[in-house]
């Protein structure tokens, strides 16, 4: 697939607010609620379910985590949490504690992180009150030698690496970083994962050095290897829905693309 085709797919699947050229709003059945659509919303994730059952976890502006199940023509709510003090910013579904069972991980705008059982929806763990004044963005990635992923948290004070099994902070940056979105990947082909902030900074995940101040990539970012060179590029979407492609190993906008 050529670069132009990849760009086209990115625009269609990650950017366009309307599916197709028709001005009518598609129904849930027409959309099919595919994984591609679920990726469009940070606070919606598909849950494991038996057979053909479609079940999702949705965090809303009221700070309520809801579990919804598709019943042919509409979703039915099967469970809801109590209010979690502030809006839920993002939902993850991962086996975060390496016990062989997945958990629902959520964080709120006021800095509360919670783990729920994906089977019973029981609350398994929550971060101490007021540990973070707020959380702007968070990523899950294995950035050290242990087997589990860490929580990479961007708070107003710093970037933090948090161990979700021992429940302790492994590292924090010595300065704050402003960001609304963060992705993790080896973007310079050095064999080490980097933390990529949408506002520009690239941090090495091994020693947490600032590799590059970078540029503002846009409000939303993705990592995609669009030229098949084995190194992912940063795809950024600006407020005007303009797409830019950045070659981080070359520290420049990718040209031509």
Steps between C-alpha positions, in 0.01 A plus 500: 500500500638840401547798728207684343273202572612489861433872540155451347419222748622710792271783392201269453538293815654740750395848397170525314207584727250375240512156341445531127365795308139482618397773746277255687622358832579128468329261738684275741425205275646674195815595685535154648701647791822360365832521679593785265208709622573414863852636454348838417387549862753485783240423767336206317654154482374158398483240777564127462171310476399152396381410151381785283408721796608862463567665834668836557623708792418869472616778729293817487504867592318427827787282622299180460645185348229306318504150351269473198401192302371498143159335463441513126360852463634690800733480796369396842675613816603199707702678769606844613745632757427769749612851407879527497522869602585638155469411130673184381766596249604156370429128533743211444440124506821313587634224725681769691601285801606191301253267675360356177178706520438834336408810696319820410730795572358851512632839598312821565571864427568560871772241518329187633606162356286191557516131402181294461453128440396432141289205624323624814565878465624500858731787583843342541719801572500877504777756525534692827286809522674817380808312374459688172318832478393403149608270220526648153580173322624150572649206310568136587837361391770264623797734529727297729621143555203367695220316316210737563410830343543823692255788523664800333320800646517862391391721790542879531807440718696240302495180298482198729572129447280297736528128580143359498591184695706642787302825482797729523646776291816381325603833352390856441639767271685794649282748312137524391390431145182639351319245283150380423600175331792259526604196298786257559719335237852470362486797266873538432603134452735491800336195657355703787141618535441874499222699661355731236295795623266674260653836595840393366733353765648153441630323812717190516322239716822336623669799664212748450727743321343765281610394150333782311279795587319433173215703357130511566373195310131582548214426734493129415793275415551143382808292420486343153781367282369652178807438282577142609851581623441332836490830690163650592426859408295737716171585332358821644160661458471872567194687623411569139508124424816546296722190491878522534755219497821524702818297462633499857827323415570780250348768727293652220169501322498204265543602135374391264210296633 
